[in-house]
Amino acid sequence: MEDVLLRYGIIGVGMMGREHLYNLAAIPGALVVAVADPDPGSREQAVAVASALQLSRPAPPLQVFGDHGSLLDSGMCDIVVVATPNMTHAQILLDILNHPKAHHILVEKPLCTTVEDCYNVIEAAQARPEVLVQVGLEYRYIPAVAKLIEQVKINSVGRVRMVSIREHRFPFLVKVNNWNRFNKNSGGTLVEKCCHFFDLMTLIADSMPVRVMASGGQDINHLDESYHGEVPDILDNAYVVVDYENGVRGMLDLCMFAEGSRNEQEICVVGTRGKGEAFVPESIVRIGARDSGREGVLTYEVHDKRVKYEGLHHGSSFLEHLEFAAAIKSNGERPPTVGLEEGLMSVAVGVAAQQSIEFGRFVTLTEVIARKR
Ligand SMILES: NC(=O)c1ccc[n+]([C@@H]2O[C@H](COP(=O)([O-])OP(=O)(O)OC[C@H]3O[C@@H](n4cnc5c(N)ncnc54)[C@H](O)[C@@H]3O)[C@@H](O)[C@H]2O)c1
């Protein structure tokens, strides 16, 4: 790829914004020129990270803004990365899309916390076709997950019938001003965290989700915390079943008090011919065929040589940036791999799952995506 210089601005430099700083420092042709964040502590940490980075090219000092409007008005950036709390994505995206200067956008997942907000953003983006938008559903780039998807696409397991994803991990981390402790800010656990998994499920099922049934609760985590007199209300475990138009069944098994796990994600795809599994972070993929049984199962240890920075997400943030930069440099020939429609659909399944728990019944996608398009 030609080493064209792309100038990045990062809006929101908390944990994930700083993770983008590290990743972009390892991308040829990328330069972070500005950041914006209202929190002095986050700004200070971003400046400290930026000055400690070993860049392959001389770079001017990072410009630091207290709000995203000033960063956009500066005209310094070609691309902005939105890494702010979930409930702020919609307004910030509308501000970027309505700004006179065109900025390409990489927005962290979830696209927005509600389906309505996703539609508002999609409408605004349709009016700015020169702006490319990629949604940060990066799990599809995790090398072991990408290998499993590739095996499914080349028909190693036959016609896919079942996709199950287990995430067993540690509780939600502490965030700036504790925004992630409440559904109204995050969209709820099944939107905030699990949009990643619904995106993967839909990608592997290669079909549209039709209806969702979920059972979940907040059994252990954050119950002893209180913020301005309010106790967090976020789910810490759930089972979610998703039915797809083509008959594929998806299932998510989420537990956020399962630190004692060898793997954080285990993805299993069963088709008419065989079965494929991916294990993260072990970075192992297993593929087996029904007619060769247990003895015939192949095990791959997966690495992607393109990854120059592993970071917090097994190299997926790095690969996501590589992909988006390639889309931008292709001058319209290559659209972003994860666009707004994928962003919307992953939020919609999460919303349907949250509602299913609340209502105690299946929720159809048409109920959730009720708005006329
Ligand atoms: N891809 C992933 O797997 C992944 C992992 C973690 C977080 N995320 C997403 O990244 C986003 C940020 O999460 P985080 O973990 O970094 O949270 P964080 O609380 O660590 O950081 C958020 C930062 O945004 C700042 N902020 C708030 N409002 C702002 C505004 N209007 N303009 C500019 N900055 C603003 C806050 O001051 C804070 O510094 C969220 O959407 C989250 O869901 C994605």
The ligand as an ORCA input file, in Angstrom:
! r2SCAN-3c Opt
* xyz 0 1
  N     -13.660     -2.343     20.459
  C     -13.742     -2.763     21.692
  O     -13.677     -3.936     21.951
  C     -13.929     -1.754     22.776
  C     -13.333     -1.938     24.022
  C     -13.533     -0.964     25.001
  C     -14.337      0.134     24.750
  N     -14.928      0.266     23.528
  C     -15.803      1.419     23.233
  O     -14.995      2.593     23.215
  C     -15.749      3.703     23.693
  C     -14.983      4.363     24.829
  O     -14.854      3.427     25.880
  P     -13.657      3.538     26.924
  O     -13.506      2.181     27.481
  O     -12.487      4.181     26.307
  O     -14.302      4.516     28.010
  P     -13.512      5.543     28.955
  O     -14.493      5.986     29.976
  O     -12.231      4.930     29.383
  O     -13.166      6.752     27.976
  C     -14.145      7.568     27.388
  C     -13.525      8.953     27.209
  O     -14.417      9.759     26.444
  C     -14.419     11.056     27.035
  N     -15.613     11.793     26.613
  C     -16.840     11.811     27.169
  N     -17.653     12.628     26.453
  C     -16.915     13.134     25.449
  C     -17.181     14.023     24.390
  N     -18.393     14.557     24.210
  N     -16.175     14.344     23.544
  C     -14.931     13.822     23.700
  N     -14.628     12.949     24.688
  C     -15.606     12.604     25.544
  C     -14.321     10.795     28.513
  O     -13.903     11.959     29.217
  C     -13.308      9.675     28.545
  O     -11.992     10.179     28.605
  C     -17.108      3.149     24.082
  O     -18.015      3.322     23.030
  C     -16.848      1.677     24.295
  O     -17.988      0.871     24.092
  C     -14.715     -0.640     22.537
*
